[in-house]
Amino acid sequence: QVLLVESGGGLVQAGGSLRLSCAASGRSFSSYAMGWFRQAPGKAREFVATIGSSGGMARYADSVKGRFTISRDNAKNTVYLQMNSLKPEDTAVHYCAAQRVVGIPSMRADNYDYWGQGTQVTVSS
C-alpha cells in the first residue's frame, strides 16, 4: 500500500511558476515509477509526466514539454513537478500516481496502482 499526498498547488498568473510535491508513505517508494496527471473541469484525466524508479526515463506530454520538469528524491520519498511558463490551459487538478515497476514508465492512467487526492493549479490570464 502506498499513500500519496500532493502539495504546492495554487493560483498563479500566466507565465509564472509552481512546484508541486508528492510525498509517499511506505518503504518501497524506490520500486515505483511515478507519474503526474491532471484533470480540468469537464475533461478527461490526462497524462502530464512520468519518471522511472531510479530517476531516469522521464517522459512528458507534448503540451508541457520544455516547460515542466519531473524529478524525484528517493531518500525523501518525494516526487516533484516543476512547472514554468504556466498557461491558463494548465488549470486543472493535478494528481500524482505510483506504478509498480514493470519496464518503461507508463503514460496511461489505468496502468497506475495508487493515486493521491490531487492539488488544484489555477493559472489566470
Salt bridges, closest charged atoms under 4 A:
GLU46 OE2 - ARG38 NE 2.59
ASP62 OD1 - LYS65 NZ 3.09
ASP90 OD1 - ARG38 NH1 2.89
ASP90 OD2 - ARG67 NH1 2.79
ASP110 OD2 - ARG108 NH2 2.72
ASP113 OD1 - ARG100 NH1 2.92
